[in-house]
């Protein structure tokens, strides 16, 4: 479990060049974030729940664990506006498998792909903050603005998942490439 301060996470990740690590996406493509040109937004989230399947014990008591669906829906609802301010690529990212993520992407009608880091290679290469719940290693919620493979801005922690896309939209509008 990563216990570094919020400010240190932001400082350490901002300016990092992403590693060349292709990840499986829900659109049946492999996506290498380091090779994407233009502005990319990636929101990392712990996990989406499967309808009818209970969350791990104590889930509701874990700070920042809840809110994955509102966060994804927020990015879905603001996807067109994000494109209008120069975001060329938009992805969600979790350590869940692509097969698991496909259910959420379809159920939530997401107009963008979700990326799977089920092997934790990206999370470990970037030393991204994580936590454990129900024998799962999960991303702590954060959002990265990436310009040509380099992290320009990190939103962490994301205290209000439903407002994440609006905050990113505002920042991108005020900070064009």
C-alpha beads as a LAMMPS data file, in Angstrom:
LAMMPS data file: protein, C-alpha beads

177 atoms
176 bonds

1 atom types
1 bond types

-500.0 500.0 xlo xhi
-500.0 500.0 ylo yhi
-500.0 500.0 zlo zhi

Masses

1 110.0

Atoms # bond

1 1 1 0.000 0.000 0.000
2 1 1 1.360 3.377 -1.018
3 1 1 1.337 5.957 1.783
4 1 1 3.142 8.924 0.226
5 1 1 1.555 12.362 0.550
6 1 1 -0.869 13.720 -2.023
7 1 1 1.488 16.565 -2.941
8 1 1 4.359 14.125 -3.441
9 1 1 2.288 11.937 -5.791
10 1 1 1.407 14.967 -7.918
11 1 1 4.984 16.264 -7.928
12 1 1 6.483 12.857 -8.748
13 1 1 4.105 12.033 -11.597
14 1 1 3.922 15.478 -13.223
15 1 1 6.499 15.698 -15.995
16 1 1 7.011 11.928 -16.221
17 1 1 7.385 10.397 -19.652
18 1 1 5.148 7.361 -19.926
19 1 1 6.692 3.934 -20.458
20 1 1 5.993 2.017 -23.669
21 1 1 3.534 -0.505 -22.242
22 1 1 0.625 -1.459 -24.500
23 1 1 -2.578 -2.218 -22.595
24 1 1 -5.673 -4.081 -23.686
25 1 1 -8.716 -1.861 -24.289
26 1 1 -12.434 -2.554 -24.298
27 1 1 -12.570 -1.669 -28.019
28 1 1 -10.385 -4.747 -28.714
29 1 1 -7.318 -2.596 -29.441
30 1 1 -3.939 -2.421 -27.725
31 1 1 -3.193 1.118 -26.522
32 1 1 0.289 2.411 -25.740
33 1 1 -0.249 5.748 -23.983
34 1 1 3.393 6.724 -24.562
35 1 1 2.921 6.707 -28.333
36 1 1 -0.228 8.837 -28.534
37 1 1 0.201 12.275 -30.031
38 1 1 -1.768 15.250 -28.845
39 1 1 -3.587 15.602 -25.536
40 1 1 -4.815 12.496 -23.736
41 1 1 -6.824 12.285 -20.525
42 1 1 -6.656 9.082 -18.478
43 1 1 -8.666 8.660 -15.309
44 1 1 -7.536 5.802 -13.092
45 1 1 -10.171 4.268 -10.851
46 1 1 -10.233 1.371 -8.379
47 1 1 -12.906 -0.878 -9.904
48 1 1 -16.382 -0.931 -11.280
49 1 1 -18.837 -3.120 -9.461
50 1 1 -20.613 -5.909 -11.232
51 1 1 -24.389 -5.650 -10.839
52 1 1 -25.632 -8.146 -8.271
53 1 1 -22.145 -8.924 -6.943
54 1 1 -21.336 -7.505 -3.501
55 1 1 -18.335 -5.208 -3.039
56 1 1 -15.451 -6.427 -0.869
57 1 1 -15.977 -6.258 2.899
58 1 1 -15.395 -2.740 4.204
59 1 1 -15.492 -1.184 0.702
60 1 1 -17.677 1.733 1.771
61 1 1 -15.232 2.643 4.551
62 1 1 -12.173 2.884 2.245
63 1 1 -11.526 6.572 1.467
64 1 1 -11.891 7.183 -2.264
65 1 1 -13.010 3.665 -3.138
66 1 1 -16.621 4.483 -4.011
67 1 1 -17.553 6.539 -7.048
68 1 1 -16.243 4.694 -10.092
69 1 1 -19.571 4.696 -11.925
70 1 1 -20.276 8.417 -11.276
71 1 1 -16.717 9.232 -12.409
72 1 1 -17.084 7.232 -15.640
73 1 1 -20.506 8.744 -16.315
74 1 1 -19.075 12.217 -15.741
75 1 1 -16.421 11.634 -18.407
76 1 1 -19.072 10.097 -20.691
77 1 1 -21.286 13.163 -20.268
78 1 1 -18.419 15.609 -20.910
79 1 1 -16.591 13.683 -23.671
80 1 1 -17.742 16.009 -26.474
81 1 1 -16.785 19.105 -24.470
82 1 1 -13.363 17.619 -23.670
83 1 1 -12.758 17.032 -27.378
84 1 1 -13.783 20.646 -28.049
85 1 1 -10.969 21.878 -25.762
86 1 1 -8.348 19.716 -27.459
87 1 1 -8.521 16.338 -25.728
88 1 1 -7.840 13.915 -28.567
89 1 1 -7.848 10.709 -26.519
90 1 1 -9.870 9.790 -23.433
91 1 1 -9.538 6.564 -21.442
92 1 1 -10.487 5.047 -18.135
93 1 1 -7.866 2.799 -16.504
94 1 1 -8.164 0.111 -13.861
95 1 1 -6.522 -3.133 -12.845
96 1 1 -9.630 -5.102 -13.806
97 1 1 -9.494 -7.439 -16.800
98 1 1 -10.724 -6.233 -20.168
99 1 1 -13.534 -8.798 -20.135
100 1 1 -14.716 -7.423 -16.778
101 1 1 -14.414 -3.832 -18.014
102 1 1 -16.403 -4.520 -21.191
103 1 1 -19.563 -5.095 -19.148
104 1 1 -19.205 -1.675 -17.499
105 1 1 -18.327 0.093 -20.770
106 1 1 -21.444 -1.333 -22.440
107 1 1 -23.764 -0.841 -19.450
108 1 1 -22.656 2.792 -18.997
109 1 1 -22.643 3.522 -22.774
110 1 1 -19.103 4.925 -22.631
111 1 1 -17.985 6.621 -25.877
112 1 1 -14.353 5.822 -25.053
113 1 1 -12.383 2.707 -24.163
114 1 1 -11.355 1.445 -20.756
115 1 1 -7.772 0.202 -20.409
116 1 1 -6.755 -2.847 -18.403
117 1 1 -3.610 -2.922 -16.289
118 1 1 -4.507 -6.336 -14.821
119 1 1 -0.834 -7.325 -14.682
120 1 1 0.016 -4.073 -12.820
121 1 1 2.918 -3.322 -15.181
122 1 1 1.848 0.268 -15.863
123 1 1 0.980 0.981 -12.220
124 1 1 4.341 -0.374 -11.058
125 1 1 6.359 1.350 -13.797
126 1 1 4.796 4.680 -12.838
127 1 1 4.738 3.910 -9.079
128 1 1 1.104 4.972 -9.033
129 1 1 -0.680 4.994 -5.681
130 1 1 -2.724 1.909 -4.905
131 1 1 -4.504 0.060 -2.120
132 1 1 -5.686 -3.446 -1.350
133 1 1 -9.264 -4.589 -0.826
134 1 1 -10.692 -8.082 -0.920
135 1 1 -7.354 -9.548 -2.070
136 1 1 -7.249 -7.116 -5.008
137 1 1 -4.585 -4.489 -5.692
138 1 1 -6.414 -1.441 -7.010
139 1 1 -5.563 2.023 -8.310
140 1 1 -6.229 4.961 -6.061
141 1 1 -8.367 7.381 -8.020
142 1 1 -6.412 9.972 -10.018
143 1 1 -6.595 11.659 -13.400
144 1 1 -3.705 12.492 -15.707
145 1 1 -3.539 14.968 -18.560
146 1 1 -0.882 13.686 -20.953
147 1 1 0.603 15.699 -23.815
148 1 1 2.525 13.657 -26.390
149 1 1 3.373 10.908 -23.905
150 1 1 4.375 13.204 -21.021
151 1 1 2.200 13.874 -17.955
152 1 1 1.324 17.572 -17.882
153 1 1 -1.149 17.643 -14.984
154 1 1 -2.248 15.223 -12.257
155 1 1 -5.525 15.529 -10.362
156 1 1 -5.031 13.702 -7.053
157 1 1 -6.779 12.915 -4.888
158 1 1 -10.099 12.982 -6.701
159 1 1 -12.403 13.683 -3.772
160 1 1 -15.580 14.107 -5.832
161 1 1 -15.559 11.506 -8.633
162 1 1 -18.733 12.909 -10.213
163 1 1 -17.035 16.323 -10.650
164 1 1 -13.725 14.957 -12.002
165 1 1 -14.517 15.488 -15.682
166 1 1 -15.725 19.047 -15.043
167 1 1 -12.483 19.868 -13.212
168 1 1 -10.408 18.381 -16.027
169 1 1 -12.499 20.180 -18.645
170 1 1 -11.998 23.508 -16.886
171 1 1 -8.222 22.982 -16.604
172 1 1 -7.869 21.877 -20.236
173 1 1 -9.881 24.897 -21.397
174 1 1 -7.633 27.223 -19.394
175 1 1 -4.415 25.445 -20.439
176 1 1 -4.514 24.731 -24.171
177 1 1 -1.612 22.891 -25.707

Bonds

1 1 1 2
2 1 2 3
3 1 3 4
4 1 4 5
5 1 5 6
6 1 6 7
7 1 7 8
8 1 8 9
9 1 9 10
10 1 10 11
11 1 11 12
12 1 12 13
13 1 13 14
14 1 14 15
15 1 15 16
16 1 16 17
17 1 17 18
18 1 18 19
19 1 19 20
20 1 20 21
21 1 21 22
22 1 22 23
23 1 23 24
24 1 24 25
25 1 25 26
26 1 26 27
27 1 27 28
28 1 28 29
29 1 29 30
30 1 30 31
31 1 31 32
32 1 32 33
33 1 33 34
34 1 34 35
35 1 35 36
36 1 36 37
37 1 37 38
38 1 38 39
39 1 39 40
40 1 40 41
41 1 41 42
42 1 42 43
43 1 43 44
44 1 44 45
45 1 45 46
46 1 46 47
47 1 47 48
48 1 48 49
49 1 49 50
50 1 50 51
51 1 51 52
52 1 52 53
53 1 53 54
54 1 54 55
55 1 55 56
56 1 56 57
57 1 57 58
58 1 58 59
59 1 59 60
60 1 60 61
61 1 61 62
62 1 62 63
63 1 63 64
64 1 64 65
65 1 65 66
66 1 66 67
67 1 67 68
68 1 68 69
69 1 69 70
70 1 70 71
71 1 71 72
72 1 72 73
73 1 73 74
74 1 74 75
75 1 75 76
76 1 76 77
77 1 77 78
78 1 78 79
79 1 79 80
80 1 80 81
81 1 81 82
82 1 82 83
83 1 83 84
84 1 84 85
85 1 85 86
86 1 86 87
87 1 87 88
88 1 88 89
89 1 89 90
90 1 90 91
91 1 91 92
92 1 92 93
93 1 93 94
94 1 94 95
95 1 95 96
96 1 96 97
97 1 97 98
98 1 98 99
99 1 99 100
100 1 100 101
101 1 101 102
102 1 102 103
103 1 103 104
104 1 104 105
105 1 105 106
106 1 106 107
107 1 107 108
108 1 108 109
109 1 109 110
110 1 110 111
111 1 111 112
112 1 112 113
113 1 113 114
114 1 114 115
115 1 115 116
116 1 116 117
117 1 117 118
118 1 118 119
119 1 119 120
120 1 120 121
121 1 121 122
122 1 122 123
123 1 123 124
124 1 124 125
125 1 125 126
126 1 126 127
127 1 127 128
128 1 128 129
129 1 129 130
130 1 130 131
131 1 131 132
132 1 132 133
133 1 133 134
134 1 134 135
135 1 135 136
136 1 136 137
137 1 137 138
138 1 138 139
139 1 139 140
140 1 140 141
141 1 141 142
142 1 142 143
143 1 143 144
144 1 144 145
145 1 145 146
146 1 146 147
147 1 147 148
148 1 148 149
149 1 149 150
150 1 150 151
151 1 151 152
152 1 152 153
153 1 153 154
154 1 154 155
155 1 155 156
156 1 156 157
157 1 157 158
158 1 158 159
159 1 159 160
160 1 160 161
161 1 161 162
162 1 162 163
163 1 163 164
164 1 164 165
165 1 165 166
166 1 166 167
167 1 167 168
168 1 168 169
169 1 169 170
170 1 170 171
171 1 171 172
172 1 172 173
173 1 173 174
174 1 174 175
175 1 175 176
176 1 176 177
